[in-house]
Amino acid sequence: MRRVQLYDTTLRDGAQAEDVSFTLEDKVRIAELGMHYIEGGWPGSNPRDEEFFRAVKRLGLRHAKVAAFGSTRRAGVRAADDHNLALCLRAETPVVTIVGKTWDLHVRDDLRIPLEENLEVIRDSIAYLKTHTDEVIFDAEHFFDGLAANRDYALACLRAAADAGVDLVCLCDTRGGSVPAGVGAGVDAARAVLGTTPLAIHCHNDCELAVANSIEAIDHGCVQVQGTINGFGERCGNANLVSVIPVLQLKRGYDCLSAAQLRKLAEVSHFVYELANLEPNKRQPFVGQSAFAHKGGLHVAAVQKNPETYEHIDPAVIGNTQRVLVSDLSGRSNLLYKAAEFGLDLESNAPAVKALLGELKDLEAKGYAYEGAEASFELLMQKALDGDRVRYFRLIGFRVIDEKRNETETPIAEATIMLEGPDGQIEHTAAQGNGPVHALDQALRKALGKFYPEVEQVRLHDYKVRVLGSAEGTAAAVRVLIESGDEHDHWGTVGVSHNVIEASWQALADSMDYKLYKVRRGAARGRAADTRRG
């Protein structure tokens, strides 16, 4: 099994993506994730990158080599006198990666120097760095475009790097316009002139082929793949290591990570999304929430018998899980799967299954959606079994006031609520909030807290409103999805109404009911376990 090195440039190339920014603390945490090479940034480009190199040195990483990134020396300046090369060495990293031009168009129109002088720039820069650091990587910028435009010159640039003693040459598809066949041919051409000098691949995703191009390059002999976590990067991004790694290891048989590291791949992906303050792509291959989600009844029936029928790998291998969704497309198999997941016995209750299927289709026709509201669905399922709605309180009434006195004043929101709790106890209370929904949420918590102190543990994590049937404009129905959680769990609930406050109330009430239901279900299972042990 051939070993493939993983070179992670999330902290440099990934941070150049629109809407992505990492703090120093973020960069240090990403550096600890376990890739073979970590490109820390461009020393001297900003104070944060300089501080990162000092901070990462104190970590004493054993699993990864840290690389400082820079460019070849300026024309007309000796490498020994070049400020950028000096900054790379000052970072005191075991690896220095420098980028240089290999496309004659860039040499003429960007550097504006003779082609031969650029070859000397490459040789001089690498030779100088080799006398002062352990390992030097040369990023052959725009190599595939350069090869297409002037084959002899692009290959001459690679030879100049090899002659200067470079440790590895990375072939870069900098514009992201190459296709796999062209990448494979380009790697073959580079291998023919470089002999034993190792090759790497660095692809951008402008044609959505960065992963495919990277795999092709490895198949043609590259020993290292450069990319970023989740494909973050300039323009359309870089090769997504989260996809490249499982394809190389699980589909092509290369050795990239240990089995234990591979099982953390989904966790690492979500962690980097969190640090970047971006919503994870639920449809991202391998690690996305929908990557192993099944909705159609035929699919669910099949995966229950044998997951291989619709899953190309075992999701647990990369830290993901199989999911079954419920919707108006659901069949009996979906419901039985979800019931087993929730620990409910629907298998022996055919009338409950039939009633639940009918109610589910009716509710979804009205706009309810349970794919992101599994707590509401579990309560619905419990109702089908017991014949009654799980509810730990009864609403007597609520009123919400949202008042704005003039154009410049911030609106004031206040909610009053009256509930009947256990044993017929009545609680009537009020609360203010940043808006009407927040005020209603605060009033509900305040009232329920008198009966059920555990509701204080519930936190609202996300609140989404979607207009249903936009042709009706402001008179349209809306669907509200709420994500709540406590110290142990997260759950989603849903409400639908033409009135956004009413839809929000339905979702809020389900959220609190689910918390109370969950606590009591756990207590009941604990008592049952104690009885069995006794």
ROFIPA-615539 format. One record per residue (C-alpha): residue in one letter; x, z, y. Coordinates in steps of 0.02 Angstrom, whole numbers, always signed. Last residue first. Layout:
BEGIN
{res a; east X; up Z; north Y} $
...
//
This chain:
BEGIN
{res g; east -1663; up +2059; north -336} $
{res r; east -1562; up +1900; north -309} $
{res r; east -1722; up +1797; north -313} $
{res t; east -1807; up +1917; north -191} $
{res d; east -1657; up +1911; north -72} $
{res a; east -1662; up +1720; north -75} $
{res a; east -1848; up +1722; north -33} $
{res r; east -1816; up +1843; north +111} $
{res g; east -1681; up +1729; north +180} $
{res r; east -1794; up +1578; north +163} $
{res a; east -1928; up +1669; north +262} $
{res a; east -1804; up +1718; north +399} $
{res g; east -1744; up +1539; north +416} $
{res r; east -1923; up +1475; north +427} $
{res r; east -1959; up +1608; north +559} $
{res v; east -1813; up +1556; north +669} $
{res k; east -1850; up +1370; north +647} $
{res y; east -2034; up +1391; north +689} $
{res l; east -1990; up +1487; north +848} $
{res k; east -1867; up +1352; north +901} $
{res y; east -1988; up +1215; north +852} $
{res d; east -2128; up +1294; north +953} $
{res m; east -2015; up +1301; north +1106} $
{res s; east -1968; up +1117; north +1093} $
{res d; east -2145; up +1065; north +1050} $
{res a; east -2207; up +1151; north +1209} $
{res l; east -2075; up +1063; north +1313} $
{res a; east -2117; up +892; north +1239} $
{res q; east -2304; up +914; north +1267} $
{res w; east -2275; up +985; north +1442} $
{res s; east -2167; up +836; north +1490} $
{res a; east -2305; up +717; north +1440} $
{res e; east -2429; up +821; north +1543} $
{res i; east -2311; up +821; north +1693} $
{res v; east -2284; up +632; north +1677} $
{res n; east -2472; up +599; north +1681} $
{res h; east -2521; up +439; north +1591} $
{res s; east -2472; up +534; north +1434} $
{res v; east -2342; up +540; north +1295} $
{res g; east -2236; up +686; north +1235} $
{res v; east -2080; up +695; north +1127} $
{res t; east -1960; up +822; north +1052} $
{res g; east -1775; up +819; north +1003} $
{res w; east -1668; up +952; north +919} $
{res h; east -1493; up +1024; north +933} $
{res d; east -1424; up +1169; north +829} $
{res h; east -1321; up +1328; north +816} $
{res e; east -1299; up +1403; north +990} $
{res d; east -1467; up +1337; north +1045} $
{res g; east -1529; up +1162; north +1080} $
{res s; east -1647; up +1048; north +1172} $
{res e; east -1662; up +860; north +1188} $
{res i; east -1819; up +803; north +1278} $
{res l; east -1902; up +633; north +1265} $
{res v; east -2044; up +593; north +1386} $
{res r; east -2151; up +438; north +1360} $
{res v; east -2248; up +371; north +1507} $
{res a; east -2418; up +290; north +1526} $
{res a; east -2438; up +164; north +1664} $
{res a; east -2531; up +199; north +1826} $
{res t; east -2370; up +184; north +1929} $
{res g; east -2354; up +1; north +1877} $
{res e; east -2485; up -57; north +1752} $
{res a; east -2376; up -206; north +1703} $
{res s; east -2242; up -80; north +1653} $
{res g; east -2328; up -48; north +1486} $
{res l; east -2241; up +113; north +1435} $
{res v; east -2129; up +192; north +1568} $
{res r; east -1984; up +290; north +1493} $
{res v; east -1935; up +466; north +1544} $
{res k; east -1780; up +552; north +1476} $
{res y; east -1729; up +735; north +1482} $
{res d; east -1566; up +798; north +1406} $
{res h; east -1483; up +962; north +1360} $
{res l; east -1621; up +1090; north +1387} $
{res r; east -1557; up +1258; north +1327} $
{res v; east -1647; up +1377; north +1209} $
{res q; east -1568; up +1548; north +1182} $
{res e; east -1692; up +1634; north +1300} $
{res v; east -1828; up +1577; north +1180} $
{res e; east -1767; up +1715; north +1062} $
{res p; east -1854; up +1848; north +1167} $
{res y; east -2024; up +1799; north +1094} $
{res f; east -2176; up +1887; north +1166} $
{res k; east -2123; up +1926; north +1346} $
{res g; east -2000; up +1781; north +1341} $
{res l; east -2146; up +1663; north +1316} $
{res a; east -2205; up +1688; north +1495} $
{res k; east -2034; up +1667; north +1577} $
{res r; east -1989; up +1521; north +1466} $
{res l; east -2151; up +1431; north +1511} $
{res a; east -2128; up +1467; north +1697} $
{res q; east -1950; up +1399; north +1693} $
{res d; east -2002; up +1241; north +1602} $
{res l; east -2146; up +1214; north +1724} $
{res a; east -2029; up +1234; north +1872} $
{res h; east -1903; up +1113; north +1795} $
{res v; east -2042; up +987; north +1766} $
{res p; east -2106; up +1003; north +1945} $
{res g; east -1935; up +991; north +2027} $
{res n; east -1786; up +1100; north +2068} $
{res g; east -1884; up +1249; north +2003} $
{res q; east -1996; up +1394; north +2050} $
{res a; east -2083; up +1513; north +1929} $
{res a; east -2254; up +1589; north +1898} $
{res t; east -2334; up +1708; north +1771} $
{res h; east -2492; up +1748; north +1675} $
{res e; east -2468; up +1823; north +1501} $
{res i; east -2616; up +1862; north +1388} $
{res q; east -2601; up +1957; north +1223} $
{res g; east -2721; up +1896; north +1089} $
{res d; east -2625; up +1970; north +942} $
{res p; east -2484; up +1846; north +967} $
{res g; east -2475; up +1756; north +1135} $
{res e; east -2608; up +1684; north +1248} $
{res l; east -2532; up +1590; north +1392} $
{res m; east -2564; up +1571; north +1579} $
{res i; east -2447; up +1465; north +1683} $
{res t; east -2398; up +1448; north +1866} $
{res a; east -2276; up +1315; north +1924} $
{res e; east -2184; up +1295; north +2089} $
{res a; east -2088; up +1150; north +2162} $
{res i; east -2024; up +1144; north +2342} $
{res p; east -1973; up +976; north +2412} $
{res t; east -1810; up +966; north +2512} $
{res e; east -1846; up +950; north +2698} $
{res t; east -1792; up +797; north +2797} $
{res e; east -1950; up +693; north +2789} $
{res n; east -2070; up +837; north +2818} $
{res r; east -2172; up +972; north +2727} $
{res k; east -2138; up +926; north +2546} $
{res e; east -2237; up +1020; north +2413} $
{res d; east -2238; up +1003; north +2224} $
{res i; east -2368; up +1119; north +2149} $
{res v; east -2390; up +1136; north +1961} $
{res r; east -2539; up +1223; north +1880} $
{res f; east -2551; up +1285; north +1701} $
{res g; east -2691; up +1333; north +1583} $
{res i; east -2745; up +1437; north +1434} $
{res l; east -2604; up +1373; north +1326} $
{res r; east -2601; up +1452; north +1155} $
{res f; east -2444; up +1524; north +1078} $
{res y; east -2349; up +1515; north +914} $
{res r; east -2410; up +1341; north +867} $
{res v; east -2384; up +1250; north +703} $
{res r; east -2533; up +1131; north +698} $
{res d; east -2655; up +1150; north +554} $
{res g; east -2688; up +1070; north +385} $
{res d; east -2540; up +1159; north +308} $
{res l; east -2450; up +1008; north +235} $
{res a; east -2499; up +880; north +366} $
{res k; east -2464; up +1008; north +503} $
{res q; east -2289; up +1036; north +433} $
{res m; east -2259; up +850; north +445} $
{res l; east -2311; up +848; north +627} $
{res l; east -2194; up +996; north +662} $
{res e; east -2055; up +899; north +575} $
{res f; east -2097; up +748; north +682} $
{res s; east -2087; up +847; north +844} $
{res a; east -1917; up +911; north +788} $
{res e; east -1864; up +734; north +741} $
{res a; east -1885; up +671; north +918} $
{res g; east -1758; up +532; north +940} $
{res e; east -1831; up +418; north +806} $
{res y; east -2002; up +498; north +833} $
{res a; east -2080; up +379; north +958} $
{res y; east -2253; up +410; north +1033} $
{res g; east -2326; up +263; north +1129} $
{res k; east -2510; up +264; north +1084} $
{res a; east -2480; up +146; north +936} $
{res e; east -2345; up +269; north +883} $
{res l; east -2476; up +406; north +873} $
{res d; east -2596; up +302; north +766} $
{res k; east -2456; up +247; north +647} $
{res l; east -2397; up +426; north +625} $
{res e; east -2574; up +490; north +597} $
{res g; east -2604; up +365; north +457} $
{res l; east -2437; up +398; north +373} $
{res l; east -2467; up +586; north +386} $
{res a; east -2639; up +574; north +307} $
{res k; east -2574; up +472; north +161} $
{res v; east -2428; up +591; north +133} $
{res a; east -2541; up +743; north +144} $
{res p; east -2662; up +666; north +18} $
{res a; east -2516; up +634; north -103} $
{res n; east -2456; up +815; north -106} $
{res s; east -2328; up +837; north -245} $
{res e; east -2188; up +742; north -159} $
{res l; east -2225; up +819; north +11} $
{res d; east -2127; up +977; north -22} $
{res l; east -2033; up +1026; north +137} $
{res g; east -1846; up +1068; north +148} $
{res f; east -1822; up +969; north +308} $
{res e; east -1712; up +838; north +224} $
{res a; east -1831; up +832; north +76} $
{res a; east -1975; up +799; north +195} $
{res k; east -1873; up +665; north +284} $
{res y; east -1841; up +573; north +120} $
{res l; east -2022; up +591; north +67} $
{res l; east -2081; up +519; north +232} $
{res n; east -1962; up +371; north +229} $
{res s; east -2006; up +330; north +48} $
{res r; east -2194; up +331; north +85} $
{res g; east -2174; up +194; north +213} $
{res s; east -2114; up +191; north +390} $
{res l; east -2137; up +39; north +501} $
{res d; east -2245; up +141; north +622} $
{res s; east -2092; up +250; north +645} $
{res v; east -1980; up +373; north +552} $
{res l; east -1793; up +351; north +540} $
{res v; east -1683; up +390; north +390} $
{res r; east -1505; up +444; north +425} $
{res q; east -1345; up +432; north +322} $
{res t; east -1201; up +531; north +392} $
{res n; east -1036; up +499; north +481} $
{res g; east -865; up +578; north +456} $
{res i; east -767; up +422; north +408} $
{res v; east -778; up +446; north +219} $
{res a; east -948; up +531; north +240} $
{res p; east -1025; up +362; north +284} $
{res d; east -996; up +297; north +106} $
{res i; east -957; up +114; north +138} $
{res h; east -1055; up -50; north +152} $
{res e; east -1222; up +39; north +157} $
{res y; east -1380; up -60; north +113} $
{res t; east -1387; up -67; north -78} $
{res e; east -1234; up +45; north -90} $
{res p; east -1345; up +196; north -55} $
{res n; east -1422; up +184; north -230} $
{res k; east -1596; up +245; north -274} $
{res q; east -1630; up +326; north -107} $
{res v; east -1543; up +180; north -24} $
{res a; east -1673; up +60; north -99} $
{res a; east -1830; up +154; north -49} $
{res v; east -1759; up +173; north +126} $
{res h; east -1723; up -12; north +143} $
{res l; east -1896; up -60; north +82} $
{res g; east -1977; up +63; north +204} $
{res g; east -1887; up -9; north +354} $
{res k; east -1798; up +121; north +461} $
{res h; east -1624; up +157; north +395} $
{res a; east -1482; up +235; north +495} $
{res f; east -1303; up +214; north +435} $
{res a; east -1224; up +145; north +595} $
{res s; east -1366; up +212; north +702} $
{res q; east -1277; up +371; north +761} $
{res g; east -1120; up +269; north +790} $
{res v; east -962; up +304; north +690} $
{res f; east -939; up +152; north +576} $
{res p; east -994; up +17; north +697} $
{res q; east -1054; up +73; north +869} $
{res r; east -1244; up +66; north +878} $
{res k; east -1263; up +242; north +951} $
{res n; east -1136; up +202; north +1088} $
{res p; east -1088; up +375; north +1146} $
{res e; east -1149; up +420; north +1323} $
{res l; east -1000; up +432; north +1439} $
{res n; east -920; up +585; north +1520} $
{res a; east -745; up +520; north +1477} $
{res l; east -709; up +684; north +1389} $
{res e; east -874; up +670; north +1296} $
{res y; east -840; up +491; north +1243} $
{res v; east -669; up +549; north +1182} $
{res f; east -749; up +687; north +1077} $
{res h; east -878; up +567; north +1006} $
{res s; east -743; up +451; north +939} $
{res v; east -637; up +596; north +873} $
{res e; east -786; up +669; north +779} $
{res a; east -829; up +500; north +704} $
{res l; east -648; up +479; north +645} $
{res k; east -630; up +655; north +573} $
{res r; east -654; up +599; north +393} $
{res l; east -510; up +476; north +417} $
{res q; east -393; up +620; north +459} $
{res a; east -436; up +707; north +294} $
{res a; east -413; up +545; north +196} $
{res s; east -241; up +524; north +273} $
{res l; east -220; up +389; north +404} $
{res c; east -160; up +208; north +414} $
{res d; east -115; up +147; north +238} $
{res y; east -175; up -32; north +213} $
{res g; east -304; up -80; north +80} $
{res r; east -395; up -218; north +175} $
{res k; east -573; up -153; north +177} $
{res l; east -553; up +36; north +177} $
{res q; east -387; up +55; north +268} $
{res l; east -380; up -94; north +384} $
{res v; east -567; up -98; north +417} $
{res p; east -573; up +92; north +434} $
{res i; east -432; up +91; north +565} $
{res v; east -485; up -61; north +667} $
{res s; east -660; up +7; north +702} $
{res v; east -610; up +173; north +782} $
{res l; east -454; up +86; north +847} $
{res n; east -563; up -22; north +959} $
{res a; east -459; up -170; north +1017} $
{res n; east -459; up -162; north +1206} $
{res g; east -594; up -168; north +1339} $
{res c; east -711; up -293; north +1419} $
{res r; east -625; up -284; north +1590} $
{res e; east -480; up -160; north +1568} $
{res g; east -496; up -34; north +1427} $
{res f; east -600; up +78; north +1316} $
{res g; east -616; up +11; north +1138} $
{res n; east -693; up +171; north +1068} $
{res i; east -519; up +250; north +1053} $
{res t; east -391; up +125; north +1114} $
{res g; east -281; up -10; north +1039} $
{res q; east -109; up -57; north +976} $
{res v; east -81; up -110; north +797} $
{res q; east +87; up -92; north +711} $
{res v; east +168; up -176; north +561} $
{res c; east +124; up -356; north +603} $
{res g; east +138; up -467; north +448} $
{res h; east +3; up -600; north +446} $
{res d; east -130; up -480; north +380} $
{res i; east -88; up -364; north +525} $
{res a; east -117; up -506; north +649} $
{res e; east -283; up -552; north +570} $
{res i; east -342; up -371; north +580} $
{res s; east -297; up -365; north +765} $
{res n; east -387; up -529; north +800} $
{res a; east -544; up -466; north +713} $
{res v; east -540; up -304; north +813} $
{res a; east -509; up -393; north +978} $
{res l; east -638; up -529; north +944} $
{res e; east -773; up -485; north +1070} $
{res c; east -718; up -637; north +1174} $
{res d; east -650; up -527; north +1316} $
{res n; east -593; up -393; north +1193} $
{res h; east -409; up -368; north +1229} $
{res c; east -279; up -372; north +1092} $
{res h; east -110; up -288; north +1064} $
{res i; east -19; up -333; north +901} $
{res a; east +146; up -268; north +833} $
{res l; east +300; up -353; north +761} $
{res p; east +456; up -287; north +674} $
{res t; east +625; up -373; north +702} $
{res t; east +681; up -435; north +530} $
{res g; east +680; up -622; north +569} $
{res l; east +628; up -647; north +749} $
{res v; east +608; up -837; north +753} $
{res a; east +495; up -862; north +602} $
{res r; east +404; up -699; north +630} $
{res a; east +349; up -756; north +803} $
{res a; east +280; up -920; north +737} $
{res d; east +184; up -830; north +599} $
{res v; east +113; up -708; north +726} $
{res g; east +54; up -853; north +834} $
{res a; east -28; up -940; north +685} $
{res g; east -125; up -782; north +643} $
{res v; east -176; up -758; north +824} $
{res g; east -235; up -939; north +837} $
{res a; east -340; up -922; north +680} $
{res p; east -413; up -758; north +741} $
{res v; east -471; up -821; north +912} $
{res s; east -382; up -794; north +1078} $
{res g; east -461; up -764; north +1248} $
{res g; east -427; up -579; north +1271} $
{res r; east -329; up -609; north +1432} $
{res t; east -184; up -500; north +1373} $
{res d; east -174; up -562; north +1194} $
{res c; east -11; up -466; north +1176} $
{res l; east +121; up -484; north +1041} $
{res c; east +215; up -320; north +1025} $
{res v; east +401; up -334; north +987} $
{res l; east +484; up -186; north +900} $
{res d; east +653; up -99; north +904} $
{res v; east +730; up -204; north +1043} $
{res g; east +917; up -239; north +1020} $
{res a; east +952; up -356; north +1166} $
{res d; east +951; up -506; north +1049} $
{res a; east +774; up -459; north +995} $
{res a; east +710; up -457; north +1173} $
{res a; east +791; up -625; north +1214} $
{res r; east +723; up -697; north +1052} $
{res l; east +546; up -647; north +1103} $
{res c; east +568; up -732; north +1273} $
{res a; east +634; up -888; north +1185} $
{res l; east +474; up -891; north +1081} $
{res a; east +369; up -903; north +1239} $
{res y; east +487; up -1037; north +1308} $
{res d; east +480; up -1149; north +1155} $
{res r; east +292; up -1140; north +1140} $
{res n; east +252; up -1186; north +1320} $
{res a; east +65; up -1181; north +1355} $
{res a; east -5; up -1127; north +1187} $
{res l; east +135; up -1002; north +1158} $
{res g; east +114; up -934; north +1334} $
{res d; east -72; up -905; north +1305} $
{res f; east -31; up -815; north +1143} $
{res f; east +108; up -712; north +1223} $
{res h; east +11; up -659; north +1377} $
{res e; east +124; up -505; north +1393} $
{res a; east +258; up -482; north +1261} $
{res d; east +255; up -292; north +1255} $
{res f; east +434; up -241; north +1211} $
{res i; east +454; up -76; north +1120} $
{res v; east +610; up +30; north +1142} $
{res e; east +660; up +178; north +1032} $
{res d; east +790; up +315; north +1046} $
{res t; east +825; up +314; north +1232} $
{res h; east +973; up +288; north +1351} $
{res t; east +1080; up +146; north +1284} $
{res k; east +926; up +54; north +1220} $
{res l; east +850; up +62; north +1394} $
{res y; east +993; up -40; north +1468} $
{res a; east +986; up -172; north +1331} $
{res i; east +798; up -186; north +1351} $
{res s; east +802; up -214; north +1539} $
{res d; east +952; up -334; north +1535} $
{res r; east +879; up -444; north +1400} $
{res i; east +706; up -458; north +1479} $
{res v; east +773; up -491; north +1655} $
{res e; east +895; up -618; north +1580} $
{res l; east +751; up -713; north +1502} $
{res n; east +660; up -706; north +1670} $
{res e; east +813; up -785; north +1752} $
{res e; east +803; up -933; north +1632} $
{res l; east +623; up -970; north +1684} $
{res p; east +672; up -977; north +1869} $
{res i; east +588; up -846; north +1980} $
{res r; east +418; up -839; north +2063} $
{res l; east +367; up -677; north +1976} $
{res d; east +183; up -723; north +1988} $
{res d; east +171; up -913; north +1996} $
{res r; east +328; up -971; north +1904} $
{res v; east +352; up -828; north +1781} $
{res h; east +165; up -809; north +1759} $
{res l; east +141; up -994; north +1717} $
{res d; east +290; up -986; north +1598} $
{res w; east +198; up -861; north +1489} $
{res t; east +315; up -732; north +1411} $
{res k; east +316; up -602; north +1550} $
{res g; east +374; up -425; north +1516} $
{res v; east +296; up -258; north +1471} $
{res i; east +401; up -105; north +1435} $
{res t; east +371; up +29; north +1305} $
{res v; east +488; up +179; north +1305} $
{res v; east +490; up +293; north +1153} $
{res p; east +566; up +466; north +1122} $
{res t; east +499; up +522; north +1292} $
{res e; east +613; up +596; north +1425} $
{res a; east +495; up +556; north +1571} $
{res r; east +652; up +525; north +1674} $
{res l; east +687; up +373; north +1566} $
{res c; east +525; up +289; north +1620} $
{res l; east +558; up +338; north +1801} $
{res a; east +730; up +257; north +1796} $
{res l; east +653; up +97; north +1727} $
{res n; east +533; up +95; north +1874} $
{res h; east +671; up +123; north +2004} $
{res d; east +787; up -16; north +1945} $
{res d; east +971; up +19; north +1980} $
{res a; east +1033; up +21; north +1800} $
{res a; east +924; up -129; north +1762} $
{res r; east +1016; up -227; north +1895} $
{res v; east +907; up -291; north +2037} $
{res g; east +882; up -475; north +2082} $
{res a; east +719; up -490; north +1986} $
{res r; east +633; up -323; north +1959} $
{res r; east +664; up -233; north +1797} $
{res t; east +547; up -252; north +1649} $
{res s; east +387; up -153; north +1658} $
{res g; east +336; up +24; north +1621} $
{res f; east +255; up +136; north +1489} $
{res a; east +314; up +305; north +1426} $
{res a; east +285; up +330; north +1240} $
{res v; east +246; up +490; north +1147} $
{res k; east +286; up +494; north +961} $
{res a; east +152; up +575; north +855} $
{res h; east +125; up +700; north +713} $
{res r; east +253; up +828; north +770} $
{res l; east +196; up +858; north +948} $
{res g; east +307; up +984; north +1041} $
{res l; east +167; up +1040; north +1157} $
{res r; east +289; up +1075; north +1300} $
{res k; east +336; up +891; north +1305} $
{res v; east +152; up +849; north +1323} $
{res a; east +143; up +949; north +1484} $
{res r; east +295; up +870; north +1567} $
{res f; east +237; up +695; north +1520} $
{res f; east +63; up +736; north +1582} $
{res e; east +129; up +798; north +1749} $
{res e; east +203; up +627; north +1785} $
{res d; east +42; up +543; north +1732} $
{res r; east -60; up +655; north +1849} $
{res p; east +59; up +626; north +1996} $
{res n; east +24; up +437; north +1998} $
{res s; east +115; up +275; north +1959} $
{res g; east +280; up +368; north +1941} $
{res p; east +278; up +371; north +1752} $
{res w; east +156; up +240; north +1683} $
{res g; east +43; up +317; north +1553} $
{res g; east +48; up +426; north +1399} $
{res e; east +58; up +296; north +1261} $
{res i; east +31; up +399; north +1104} $
{res y; east +110; up +333; north +944} $
{res h; east +69; up +387; north +766} $
{res m; east -111; up +438; north +804} $
{res g; east -165; up +619; north +772} $
{res l; east -289; up +686; north +899} $
{res e; east -167; up +794; north +999} $
{res a; east -136; up +664; north +1135} $
{res i; east -324; up +665; north +1170} $
{res r; east -315; up +850; north +1214} $
{res v; east -167; up +823; north +1332} $
{res k; east -257; up +679; north +1419} $
{res d; east -414; up +782; north +1443} $
{res e; east -316; up +927; north +1520} $
{res l; east -233; up +806; north +1642} $
{res t; east -404; up +741; north +1689} $
{res f; east -466; up +577; north +1619} $
{res s; east -559; up +439; north +1709} $
{res v; east -670; up +302; north +1638} $
{res d; east -807; up +220; north +1743} $
{res e; east -720; up +48; north +1739} $
{res a; east -582; up +43; north +1611} $
{res q; east -402; up +73; north +1667} $
{res a; east -402; up +240; north +1574} $
{res g; east -406; up +144; north +1410} $
{res d; east -245; up +52; north +1453} $
{res r; east -151; up +213; north +1492} $
{res l; east -223; up +365; north +1404} $
{res t; east -314; up +261; north +1274} $
{res t; east -152; up +172; north +1227} $
{res d; east -149; up +230; north +1047} $
{res y; east -18; up +149; north +935} $
{res l; east -65; up +159; north +752} $
{res q; east +72; up +112; north +627} $
{res v; east +21; up +17; north +471} $
{res r; east +94; up +68; north +302} $
{res r; east +83; up -59; north +161} $
{res m; east +0; up +0; north +0} $
//
